[in-house]
Amino acid sequence: MARTGHPSRAVKALAAGLALASGVLASAPPAGALPDFYWEAPVRLSRGPAATPQAFRSGDRVVAVWQENVPAGAGGNAWLSAVSYAPDGTPARLDRFAGPFPYTGSAPVLFSASMNDDGHIAVAASSTERTVAIHVSTDGGRSFPRAGTLESDAPVVTPRVYQRSGGGWYVFALQGRTDREGNTEALAILLSRSADG
């Protein structure tokens, strides 16, 4: 059969199929690309200047705890606030559930929080120069009653709370020792344990 210079139907069909496949491949995301996720518009949680948020999933609730700082003179005061979200997204706010905690200089991080296997959330905060306040929520972050206070004979800073494997909590903190002239001569790490939190 002689060629007439016109493509056959098979060649036309093949060309159309290749063009369609090229279009589909060109519009598909690259291999290994992450899918786009939908994010709602951000909502402000803090009422004032805030820092160091920590978040937990406690049972069927999501809980966030943060520090709010209000500068005043050569220092200021800090408070702890929280919000606990129900499964339907309804918030339960706890504005300034702890504080005020005075500070000098720029606002330091005055607290830490941790959650145990039962969904209880413990918060340790430097409440005064020589005191660490412990607050524990057993209701999914809807309340944070004071569970205890740790006293020290020297200044303590940077409390860190962690779950104990057998139940209860550990609290670590740095303690400064001063010499007779008031200069810091050494830092020590303190540990306090609670079997029942």
Disulfide bonds with the S-S distance in Angstrom:
none
